[in-house]
Amino acid sequence: MRSQVALFGRIFALCFRARPVASVIILVLLLVEAGSAAVLAIAQGVLVDQSASGIGVQLVVAVLLGAAFYALTHVGWRVQNSLAYDVAEAVELDLATDVLGFTTRSATIDHLEEPGYLDRLTVLLRNSQVLAYAAWNAIQAAVALAALAVSLVVLARIDPLLLLLGLFGIPAIFLAGRAGDLYMDAIDHNGKLLRLENRLHAIGTASEPLSELLVAGSAAAVDERADGIWREMLGYEMRARRMAVILTWLGSVIYVVGVALAVGWTAELVRRGEASIGDVAIVIALSTQLQDQINFTLGLRLRVAEAGRISDHFLWLQDRAGRLPEPSRPLAGITTGLQLDDVSFAYPGSDRPALEHVSLTLPAGSVLGVVGVNGAGKSTLAKLLTGLYPPTSGRVLVDGRPVGPGELSLATAGAFQDYCQFQFRAYETVGVGDLPHVDDEQAVTAAARRGRAEDVVARLPAGWRTQLGEVFDGARLSKGEWQRLALARGLMRPAPVVLVLDEPTAALDPQAEHDIFAEFAAHARRVAEINGAVTILISHRFSTVTMTDQIVVLDGGRLVEQGSHDELMSRPSRYRSLYQSQARGYAAPG
């Protein structure tokens, strides 16, 4: 609770920092709103009592005050909403920056493999605007409660027993609060389903996966699955909403009974001569206003409760981010070697390890080739060697000492098989591989040359300034062209300590892949002379790994063989069997 209050206070401070003038205006209008209901009710009472006496000072003052507060209430409400929307958007941008920081500041990426983390992140991103409005909703709730108190004071002036009308509003507030809790439980319950529906929606609205679905004739099935998930989520929410309506209706019925009793009692006071007709008008007006205020307070209570629940996710992610390893300084170089010491790794939520008891030494300046069938653990090994995943057990050592978080990942360059198609301008698509030099034409051109992407850029209508990707009405590239730009991006850093190529050339022909790997290996050896960099090459095509210093063979997450190409070919080995099988596949028939 204390953390939530601190977060709401922080959001309130962000409001005044982002839009100070607008925030002051909103606050003033909210304070005026607190007493407007009571002033309007009293003005109506005076009008009723003084109407028979002709125009007098009290009547004129009542008319002027009533008109002024009516105008302030109705015009101010529209102004307040417009300003609050603008302020909330500015605050939402700041909060989105915080959330992005939660996911990106870590030295590792294993938290993005946790379903619970992703569920909370999805709910938070879907409801971030609720959090942006949280401070104003909390203040509005406080103002609404103050307005209720003022209205009750006015009723007490007529007769203290009328204060009992406030008690009839308590069940409505309590029951509506319970209704809000049920609805927020439904939102949290649907977090995982929402993430799945978002993924199916992305598949069905992106050209490449949709093309595959259409060819396979399964687009309708995916759409039906997404529709089913949406209906499941909607069904769960609608059940909560129906119960919320019943509870809210029950609270309203209880309050209406209280209003009837209050008006009846005031009429009795008039009969006794202890109250005026104007007092009846005040009670009727305030009863209506009280109902509106209670309904408004209920709505705010629900929004504040919703913001409180969303803030729970925000604070959980913030706490989780605080416990993630922060990156230290990037590794400057390797003197003796990079070593895995009895390393095992299992993905979050999985009982089956992706790697088991792997011990491996990469001497400084060496080039490692990694082979194995699909699912053998090759990409996982690369991500451990580059520091993107911390080992579940065992140690990663450089020059005999354990590496700190980020030391390897911040000093890594290269490309992975699941590379991204950045639909930026061409020079940005390559340059983000070394962001400080994204505008350095010489550095970007050199990276393109190393990645064999110069001919791709030469064919673009505006060269390096060409917008890429059909999403933004840019140049349409083939899969192979995207891969060449990804390779160039991975070679932007001039002197990394770890270089990795993890099967990023699947769309290229064998000769083009071999040429790129040869260029990459040559570049790696030049870098190795500077800082002892180690290089990791992963490929299904065995001809490309023959240029490496040593080769490791993975099978079922275990390192089953290692040695040079000649050593592994000189004896019966799994490597030799796989190599010869692939060579026969490339041999001409007959």
NURO-656132 format. One line per field, with one value per residue (C-alpha): residue number from 1; residue in one letter; y, z, x. Coordinates in nm, 2 decimals. Each point is the difference from the previous one (the first is absolute). Layout:
! residues N
resi <- (NUM_...);
resn <- (a_...);
c2 <- (Y_...);
c3 <- (Z_...);
c1 <- (X_...);
! end
This chain:
! residues 590
resi <- (1_2_3_4_5_6_7_8_9_10_11_12_13_14_15_16_17_18_19_20_21_22_23_24_25_26_27_28_29_30_31_32_33_34_35_36_37_38_39_40_41_42_43_44_45_46_47_48_49_50_51_52_53_54_55_56_57_58_59_60_61_62_63_64_65_66_67_68_69_70_71_72_73_74_75_76_77_78_79_80_81_82_83_84_85_86_87_88_89_90_91_92_93_94_95_96_97_98_99_100_101_102_103_104_105_106_107_108_109_110_111_112_113_114_115_116_117_118_119_120_121_122_123_124_125_126_127_128_129_130_131_132_133_134_135_136_137_138_139_140_141_142_143_144_145_146_147_148_149_150_151_152_153_154_155_156_157_158_159_160_161_162_163_164_165_166_167_168_169_170_171_172_173_174_175_176_177_178_179_180_181_182_183_184_185_186_187_188_189_190_191_192_193_194_195_196_197_198_199_200_201_202_203_204_205_206_207_208_209_210_211_212_213_214_215_216_217_218_219_220_221_222_223_224_225_226_227_228_229_230_231_232_233_234_235_236_237_238_239_240_241_242_243_244_245_246_247_248_249_250_251_252_253_254_255_256_257_258_259_260_261_262_263_264_265_266_267_268_269_270_271_272_273_274_275_276_277_278_279_280_281_282_283_284_285_286_287_288_289_290_291_292_293_294_295_296_297_298_299_300_301_302_303_304_305_306_307_308_309_310_311_312_313_314_315_316_317_318_319_320_321_322_323_324_325_326_327_328_329_330_331_332_333_334_335_336_337_338_339_340_341_342_343_344_345_346_347_348_349_350_351_352_353_354_355_356_357_358_359_360_361_362_363_364_365_366_367_368_369_370_371_372_373_374_375_376_377_378_379_380_381_382_383_384_385_386_387_388_389_390_391_392_393_394_395_396_397_398_399_400_401_402_403_404_405_406_407_408_409_410_411_412_413_414_415_416_417_418_419_420_421_422_423_424_425_426_427_428_429_430_431_432_433_434_435_436_437_438_439_440_441_442_443_444_445_446_447_448_449_450_451_452_453_454_455_456_457_458_459_460_461_462_463_464_465_466_467_468_469_470_471_472_473_474_475_476_477_478_479_480_481_482_483_484_485_486_487_488_489_490_491_492_493_494_495_496_497_498_499_500_501_502_503_504_505_506_507_508_509_510_511_512_513_514_515_516_517_518_519_520_521_522_523_524_525_526_527_528_529_530_531_532_533_534_535_536_537_538_539_540_541_542_543_544_545_546_547_548_549_550_551_552_553_554_555_556_557_558_559_560_561_562_563_564_565_566_567_568_569_570_571_572_573_574_575_576_577_578_579_580_581_582_583_584_585_586_587_588_589_590);
resn <- (m_r_s_q_v_a_l_f_g_r_i_f_a_l_c_f_r_a_r_p_v_a_s_v_i_i_l_v_l_l_l_v_e_a_g_s_a_a_v_l_a_i_a_q_g_v_l_v_d_q_s_a_s_g_i_g_v_q_l_v_v_a_v_l_l_g_a_a_f_y_a_l_t_h_v_g_w_r_v_q_n_s_l_a_y_d_v_a_e_a_v_e_l_d_l_a_t_d_v_l_g_f_t_t_r_s_a_t_i_d_h_l_e_e_p_g_y_l_d_r_l_t_v_l_l_r_n_s_q_v_l_a_y_a_a_w_n_a_i_q_a_a_v_a_l_a_a_l_a_v_s_l_v_v_l_a_r_i_d_p_l_l_l_l_l_g_l_f_g_i_p_a_i_f_l_a_g_r_a_g_d_l_y_m_d_a_i_d_h_n_g_k_l_l_r_l_e_n_r_l_h_a_i_g_t_a_s_e_p_l_s_e_l_l_v_a_g_s_a_a_a_v_d_e_r_a_d_g_i_w_r_e_m_l_g_y_e_m_r_a_r_r_m_a_v_i_l_t_w_l_g_s_v_i_y_v_v_g_v_a_l_a_v_g_w_t_a_e_l_v_r_r_g_e_a_s_i_g_d_v_a_i_v_i_a_l_s_t_q_l_q_d_q_i_n_f_t_l_g_l_r_l_r_v_a_e_a_g_r_i_s_d_h_f_l_w_l_q_d_r_a_g_r_l_p_e_p_s_r_p_l_a_g_i_t_t_g_l_q_l_d_d_v_s_f_a_y_p_g_s_d_r_p_a_l_e_h_v_s_l_t_l_p_a_g_s_v_l_g_v_v_g_v_n_g_a_g_k_s_t_l_a_k_l_l_t_g_l_y_p_p_t_s_g_r_v_l_v_d_g_r_p_v_g_p_g_e_l_s_l_a_t_a_g_a_f_q_d_y_c_q_f_q_f_r_a_y_e_t_v_g_v_g_d_l_p_h_v_d_d_e_q_a_v_t_a_a_a_r_r_g_r_a_e_d_v_v_a_r_l_p_a_g_w_r_t_q_l_g_e_v_f_d_g_a_r_l_s_k_g_e_w_q_r_l_a_l_a_r_g_l_m_r_p_a_p_v_v_l_v_l_d_e_p_t_a_a_l_d_p_q_a_e_h_d_i_f_a_e_f_a_a_h_a_r_r_v_a_e_i_n_g_a_v_t_i_l_i_s_h_r_f_s_t_v_t_m_t_d_q_i_v_v_l_d_g_g_r_l_v_e_q_g_s_h_d_e_l_m_s_r_p_s_r_y_r_s_l_y_q_s_q_a_r_g_y_a_a_p_g);
c2 <- (0.00_0.24_-0.07_0.07_0.33_0.09_-0.09_0.21_0.29_-0.05_0.00_0.32_0.16_-0.11_0.18_0.33_-0.05_-0.09_0.25_0.25_0.26_-0.27_-0.18_0.31_0.08_-0.36_0.02_0.33_-0.13_-0.31_0.22_0.20_-0.32_-0.11_0.27_0.05_-0.26_0.16_0.35_-0.09_-0.18_0.30_0.24_-0.21_0.01_0.38_0.03_-0.20_0.18_0.35_-0.03_0.10_0.32_0.16_0.08_0.07_-0.01_-0.36_-0.11_0.19_-0.14_-0.35_0.03_0.14_-0.26_-0.28_0.11_0.05_-0.34_-0.17_0.16_-0.09_-0.36_-0.07_0.20_-0.08_-0.37_0.01_0.21_-0.23_-0.32_0.15_0.12_-0.33_-0.20_0.22_-0.04_-0.37_-0.05_0.17_-0.20_-0.32_0.07_0.03_-0.32_-0.19_0.11_-0.15_-0.33_-0.02_0.05_-0.29_-0.24_0.14_0.12_-0.36_-0.15_-0.32_-0.10_-0.30_0.20_0.03_-0.38_0.01_-0.05_0.18_0.30_0.02_-0.03_0.30_0.20_-0.07_0.11_0.31_0.11_-0.06_0.22_0.25_0.30_-0.11_0.05_0.34_0.12_-0.15_0.32_0.20_-0.28_-0.02_0.38_0.00_-0.28_0.22_0.30_-0.21_-0.12_0.37_0.09_-0.27_0.13_0.36_-0.13_-0.19_0.31_0.19_-0.28_0.00_0.37_-0.08_-0.30_-0.23_-0.31_0.07_-0.10_-0.35_0.04_-0.03_-0.34_-0.13_0.09_-0.23_-0.33_0.15_0.09_-0.33_-0.21_0.19_-0.04_-0.38_0.02_0.18_-0.26_-0.28_0.19_0.05_-0.37_-0.07_0.23_-0.17_-0.35_0.09_0.11_-0.32_-0.03_0.37_-0.07_-0.30_0.19_0.29_-0.25_-0.16_0.35_0.08_-0.32_0.08_0.36_-0.03_-0.08_-0.28_-0.23_0.07_-0.11_-0.33_-0.04_0.08_-0.25_-0.26_0.08_0.05_0.37_-0.06_-0.24_0.25_0.27_-0.25_-0.07_0.37_0.06_-0.29_0.15_0.34_-0.15_-0.19_0.32_0.19_-0.27_0.02_0.38_0.00_-0.23_0.24_0.30_-0.16_-0.06_0.36_0.12_-0.20_0.12_0.36_-0.02_-0.14_0.29_0.25_-0.15_0.03_0.37_0.07_-0.13_0.24_0.30_-0.09_0.00_0.33_0.18_-0.14_0.11_0.35_0.03_-0.10_0.28_0.25_-0.12_0.06_0.35_-0.10_0.03_0.20_-0.10_0.12_-0.26_-0.27_0.13_-0.01_-0.36_-0.11_0.18_-0.13_-0.36_0.01_0.16_-0.25_-0.28_0.15_0.06_-0.36_-0.14_0.23_-0.11_-0.36_0.04_0.17_-0.27_-0.26_0.20_0.05_-0.37_-0.09_0.24_-0.16_-0.35_0.13_0.17_-0.34_-0.13_0.32_-0.04_-0.37_0.06_0.28_-0.22_-0.28_0.24_0.11_-0.36_-0.07_0.02_0.35_0.02_0.07_0.14_-0.20_-0.23_0.17_-0.31_-0.37_-0.09_-0.38_-0.12_-0.02_-0.30_-0.19_-0.19_-0.28_0.22_-0.10_0.21_-0.05_0.26_0.14_-0.23_-0.29_-0.32_-0.12_0.17_0.14_-0.05_-0.25_0.00_0.17_0.08_0.18_0.22_0.25_0.13_0.37_0.07_-0.33_-0.08_-0.26_-0.19_-0.14_-0.28_-0.23_-0.08_0.23_0.04_-0.12_0.33_0.19_0.34_-0.04_-0.06_0.31_0.21_-0.13_0.07_0.36_0.05_0.04_-0.28_-0.07_-0.37_-0.19_-0.17_0.02_0.30_0.21_0.11_0.24_-0.03_-0.22_0.24_0.00_0.26_0.27_0.07_0.18_-0.04_-0.24_0.11_0.37_-0.12_-0.23_0.05_-0.22_-0.13_-0.26_-0.22_0.18_0.34_0.30_0.17_0.37_0.19_0.32_0.19_-0.22_0.17_-0.03_-0.36_-0.07_0.27_-0.10_-0.28_0.27_0.28_0.27_-0.03_-0.04_0.33_-0.09_-0.07_-0.14_-0.24_-0.11_-0.05_-0.21_-0.22_-0.05_-0.10_-0.26_-0.13_-0.02_0.24_0.27_-0.13_0.01_0.37_0.07_-0.12_0.21_0.31_0.25_-0.20_0.02_0.25_-0.25_-0.08_-0.38_-0.22_0.01_0.08_0.36_0.01_-0.07_-0.22_-0.37_-0.23_-0.38_-0.22_-0.03_0.38_0.04_-0.26_0.18_0.33_-0.19_-0.14_0.35_0.13_-0.28_0.11_0.37_-0.01_0.04_-0.20_-0.23_-0.26_-0.27_-0.05_-0.23_-0.12_-0.22_-0.14_0.35_-0.11_-0.26_0.20_0.01_-0.27_-0.21_0.19_0.34_-0.13_-0.14_0.33_0.20_-0.24_0.02_0.39_-0.02_-0.24_0.22_0.31_-0.20_-0.08_0.36_0.10_-0.28_0.16_0.31_-0.14_-0.38_-0.02_-0.34_-0.09_-0.25_-0.13_-0.20_-0.16_-0.30_0.00_-0.18_0.14_0.34_-0.13_-0.16_0.34_0.01_-0.09_-0.25_-0.15_-0.11_-0.24_0.03_-0.26_0.03_0.29_-0.19_0.06_-0.34_0.07_0.27_0.05_0.14_-0.10_-0.23_-0.16_-0.07_-0.14_-0.22_-0.23_-0.14_0.28_0.15_0.31_-0.21_-0.19_0.33_0.16_-0.29_-0.03_0.37_-0.03_-0.29_0.23_0.27_-0.26_0.00_-0.30_-0.29);
c3 <- (0.00_0.09_-0.33_-0.19_0.18_-0.09_-0.36_-0.01_0.15_-0.27_-0.27_0.15_-0.01_-0.36_-0.09_0.13_-0.16_-0.34_-0.01_0.30_-0.12_-0.10_0.33_0.20_-0.19_0.05_0.37_0.04_-0.19_0.22_0.31_-0.14_-0.08_0.37_0.11_-0.32_0.09_0.34_-0.14_-0.28_0.24_0.25_-0.29_-0.11_0.36_0.02_-0.34_0.12_0.33_-0.14_-0.32_0.16_0.16_-0.32_-0.12_0.29_0.09_0.11_-0.32_-0.22_0.18_-0.02_-0.37_-0.07_0.22_-0.15_-0.36_0.07_0.16_-0.26_-0.28_0.19_0.05_-0.35_-0.20_0.25_-0.04_-0.37_0.04_0.28_-0.22_-0.29_0.21_0.19_-0.32_-0.12_0.34_0.01_-0.34_0.11_0.32_-0.19_-0.22_0.31_0.14_-0.33_0.01_0.35_-0.11_-0.30_0.24_0.22_-0.30_-0.16_0.28_0.11_-0.12_-0.09_-0.18_0.20_0.17_-0.34_0.00_0.32_-0.07_0.33_-0.09_-0.35_0.13_0.24_-0.27_-0.25_0.25_0.09_-0.36_-0.08_0.29_0.02_-0.04_0.31_0.20_-0.17_0.13_0.35_0.18_-0.13_0.07_0.36_0.04_-0.16_0.24_0.29_-0.14_-0.05_0.36_0.11_-0.21_0.17_0.34_-0.09_-0.12_0.32_0.20_-0.19_0.07_0.37_0.01_-0.09_0.24_0.15_-0.08_-0.37_0.05_0.00_-0.38_-0.02_0.17_-0.29_-0.24_0.18_-0.13_-0.36_0.05_0.15_-0.25_-0.30_0.15_0.00_-0.36_-0.09_0.16_-0.19_-0.33_0.07_0.09_-0.34_-0.16_0.18_-0.08_-0.37_-0.01_-0.16_-0.24_-0.10_-0.08_-0.21_-0.18_-0.08_-0.15_-0.22_-0.10_-0.10_-0.20_-0.18_-0.09_-0.11_-0.37_0.04_0.25_-0.16_-0.34_0.15_0.17_-0.33_-0.20_0.27_0.01_0.38_0.02_0.09_0.27_0.16_-0.02_0.16_0.27_0.07_0.00_0.25_0.23_-0.02_0.07_0.30_0.14_-0.07_0.16_0.32_0.00_-0.07_0.29_0.22_-0.15_0.05_0.36_0.03_-0.15_0.25_0.30_-0.12_-0.06_0.35_0.15_-0.20_0.12_0.36_-0.06_-0.17_0.31_0.21_-0.23_0.03_0.38_0.00_-0.22_0.21_0.32_-0.13_-0.11_0.35_0.14_-0.24_0.14_0.35_-0.10_0.08_-0.37_-0.31_-0.35_-0.10_0.23_-0.18_-0.33_0.15_0.12_-0.34_-0.18_0.24_-0.01_-0.38_0.03_0.26_-0.22_-0.29_0.24_0.13_-0.35_-0.10_0.31_-0.08_-0.35_0.13_0.27_-0.28_-0.20_0.30_0.09_-0.37_0.01_0.33_-0.16_-0.30_0.23_0.17_-0.34_-0.05_0.34_-0.04_-0.33_0.16_0.28_-0.24_-0.21_0.32_0.06_-0.35_-0.06_-0.10_-0.28_0.10_-0.23_-0.33_-0.01_-0.15_-0.13_0.06_0.09_0.05_-0.08_0.05_0.20_0.09_0.32_0.05_-0.13_-0.01_-0.10_0.01_-0.14_0.26_0.06_-0.17_0.19_-0.29_-0.02_-0.34_0.09_0.25_0.15_-0.28_0.05_-0.28_-0.05_-0.28_-0.01_-0.07_-0.37_-0.09_-0.22_0.12_-0.23_0.16_-0.17_0.09_-0.10_0.06_0.37_0.10_0.20_-0.25_0.03_0.38_0.01_-0.20_0.23_0.31_-0.16_-0.08_0.35_-0.11_0.24_0.34_0.05_0.22_0.15_-0.07_-0.08_-0.30_0.03_-0.19_0.07_0.29_0.18_0.00_-0.23_0.13_-0.14_-0.34_-0.04_-0.29_-0.14_-0.02_-0.18_-0.25_-0.37_-0.27_-0.11_0.12_-0.20_0.15_-0.12_-0.02_-0.32_0.11_-0.23_0.03_-0.26_-0.14_0.18_0.33_-0.05_-0.01_0.23_0.30_0.04_0.15_0.10_0.07_-0.37_-0.16_-0.19_-0.09_-0.38_-0.01_0.29_-0.15_-0.34_0.14_0.19_-0.32_-0.18_0.26_0.00_-0.38_-0.01_-0.23_-0.30_0.20_0.08_-0.36_-0.13_0.23_-0.16_0.24_0.12_0.37_0.04_-0.12_0.23_0.03_0.05_-0.16_0.34_-0.04_-0.38_-0.04_-0.22_0.01_0.07_-0.05_0.29_-0.12_-0.02_0.35_0.12_-0.16_0.17_0.33_-0.05_-0.07_0.31_0.20_-0.13_0.09_0.32_-0.11_0.28_0.19_0.24_-0.10_-0.36_-0.08_-0.31_0.09_-0.33_-0.13_-0.37_-0.05_-0.29_-0.19_-0.23_0.13_-0.19_0.12_0.35_-0.02_-0.14_0.28_0.27_-0.15_0.01_0.35_0.11_-0.16_0.18_0.33_-0.03_-0.06_0.31_0.20_-0.06_0.17_0.31_-0.01_-0.12_-0.03_-0.27_-0.01_-0.33_-0.01_-0.32_-0.13_-0.31_0.12_-0.28_0.18_0.33_-0.15_0.02_0.39_0.25_0.19_-0.04_0.26_-0.06_0.21_0.04_0.24_0.19_0.06_-0.15_-0.16_-0.21_-0.05_-0.21_-0.33_-0.33_-0.08_0.34_0.00_-0.36_0.08_0.23_0.01_0.14_-0.01_-0.17_-0.28_-0.05_-0.02_-0.23_-0.24_0.00_-0.10_-0.26_-0.17_0.00_-0.20_-0.24_-0.35_-0.07_-0.22);
c1 <- (0.00_0.28_0.17_-0.33_-0.04_0.36_-0.07_-0.31_0.19_0.27_-0.26_-0.15_0.34_0.05_-0.33_0.13_0.34_-0.15_-0.28_0.02_-0.26_-0.25_0.04_-0.06_-0.32_-0.12_0.07_-0.19_-0.30_-0.01_0.00_-0.29_-0.18_0.02_-0.25_-0.21_-0.27_-0.07_0.00_-0.24_-0.24_0.00_-0.06_-0.30_-0.13_0.03_-0.18_-0.29_-0.03_0.05_-0.20_-0.32_0.16_0.11_0.35_0.23_0.37_-0.01_-0.18_0.25_0.30_-0.14_-0.06_0.35_0.17_-0.20_0.07_0.37_0.05_-0.22_0.22_0.32_-0.12_-0.11_0.25_0.28_-0.08_0.07_0.32_0.11_-0.04_0.18_0.29_0.01_0.03_0.29_0.18_-0.07_0.15_0.32_0.02_-0.07_0.30_0.22_-0.14_0.04_0.37_0.02_-0.16_0.23_0.29_-0.12_0.04_0.32_0.23_0.09_0.33_-0.19_-0.32_-0.12_-0.28_-0.16_-0.04_-0.21_-0.38_-0.09_0.21_-0.14_-0.36_0.05_0.17_-0.28_-0.27_0.20_0.06_-0.37_-0.11_0.28_-0.24_-0.19_0.32_0.07_-0.34_0.05_0.11_-0.29_-0.25_0.13_-0.04_-0.34_-0.11_0.12_-0.18_-0.32_0.02_0.04_-0.30_-0.20_0.11_-0.11_-0.34_-0.05_0.08_-0.27_-0.25_0.10_-0.08_-0.36_-0.02_0.28_-0.21_0.05_0.37_-0.13_-0.04_0.38_-0.02_-0.22_0.28_0.25_-0.14_0.01_0.37_0.09_-0.19_0.14_0.35_-0.05_-0.13_0.32_0.22_-0.19_0.07_0.37_0.03_-0.14_0.26_0.29_-0.14_0.00_0.36_0.14_-0.29_0.04_0.37_-0.10_-0.27_0.25_0.24_-0.26_-0.12_0.36_0.03_-0.32_0.08_0.37_0.06_0.26_-0.18_-0.33_0.13_0.10_-0.34_-0.18_0.20_-0.05_-0.37_0.01_-0.07_-0.36_0.10_0.24_-0.27_-0.25_0.26_0.05_-0.37_-0.04_0.26_-0.17_-0.34_0.15_0.15_-0.32_-0.21_0.21_-0.02_-0.38_-0.07_0.19_-0.18_-0.34_0.07_0.13_-0.33_-0.20_0.20_-0.01_-0.37_-0.06_0.20_-0.21_-0.33_0.12_0.09_-0.34_-0.18_0.21_-0.09_-0.37_0.03_0.19_-0.25_-0.29_0.16_0.06_-0.36_-0.10_0.22_-0.17_-0.34_0.12_0.13_0.36_0.11_-0.09_-0.10_0.35_0.15_-0.20_0.15_0.35_-0.05_-0.13_0.28_0.27_-0.15_0.04_0.34_0.10_-0.10_0.21_0.29_-0.03_-0.01_0.29_0.19_-0.07_0.13_0.31_0.03_0.00_0.25_0.23_-0.03_0.08_0.30_0.10_-0.01_0.20_0.24_0.05_0.13_0.21_0.16_0.05_0.18_0.20_0.10_0.09_0.20_0.19_0.10_0.12_0.37_0.11_0.26_0.36_0.26_0.05_0.30_0.30_0.17_0.10_0.35_-0.01_-0.35_-0.38_-0.11_-0.32_0.05_-0.26_-0.28_-0.36_-0.30_-0.38_-0.25_-0.24_-0.30_0.17_0.11_0.21_0.35_0.10_0.36_0.15_0.35_0.18_0.37_0.17_0.31_0.04_0.36_0.04_-0.02_-0.15_-0.30_-0.25_-0.24_-0.32_-0.20_-0.28_-0.36_-0.29_-0.07_0.35_0.06_0.22_-0.17_-0.02_0.37_0.06_-0.22_0.19_0.34_-0.12_-0.15_-0.36_-0.10_0.15_0.07_-0.24_0.31_0.37_0.22_0.10_0.36_0.22_0.37_-0.08_-0.24_-0.38_-0.14_-0.24_-0.34_0.02_0.37_-0.04_-0.34_0.12_0.31_-0.17_-0.07_-0.14_-0.34_-0.24_-0.24_-0.30_0.12_-0.23_-0.12_0.03_-0.22_0.20_0.20_0.28_0.29_-0.20_-0.08_0.38_0.12_-0.20_0.25_0.23_-0.24_0.27_0.11_-0.35_0.06_0.36_-0.02_0.35_-0.06_-0.34_0.15_0.29_-0.25_-0.20_0.32_0.09_-0.36_-0.01_-0.29_0.14_-0.19_-0.33_0.05_0.11_-0.34_-0.20_-0.17_0.15_0.30_0.07_-0.29_-0.26_-0.29_-0.02_-0.31_-0.34_-0.16_0.12_-0.03_0.37_0.21_-0.10_0.30_0.04_0.08_0.36_0.04_-0.13_0.25_0.29_-0.10_-0.03_0.35_0.13_-0.17_0.17_0.33_-0.03_0.21_0.36_0.16_-0.23_0.13_-0.25_-0.12_-0.29_-0.17_-0.29_-0.14_-0.11_0.05_-0.27_-0.15_0.34_0.14_0.28_0.27_-0.12_-0.01_0.35_0.13_-0.17_0.14_0.35_-0.02_-0.14_0.28_0.27_-0.15_-0.01_0.37_0.08_-0.19_0.16_0.34_-0.12_-0.18_0.01_-0.36_-0.16_-0.24_-0.30_-0.13_-0.32_-0.12_-0.18_0.23_0.31_0.22_-0.01_0.13_0.31_0.17_-0.02_0.27_-0.22_-0.34_-0.24_-0.29_-0.31_-0.27_-0.30_0.16_0.33_0.34_0.08_0.31_0.25_0.32_0.12_-0.16_0.29_0.00_-0.37_0.02_0.30_-0.21_-0.35_-0.20_-0.35_0.15_0.15_-0.33_-0.20_0.27_0.00_-0.38_-0.02_0.27_-0.19_-0.31_0.19_0.16_-0.14_-0.23_0.12);
! end
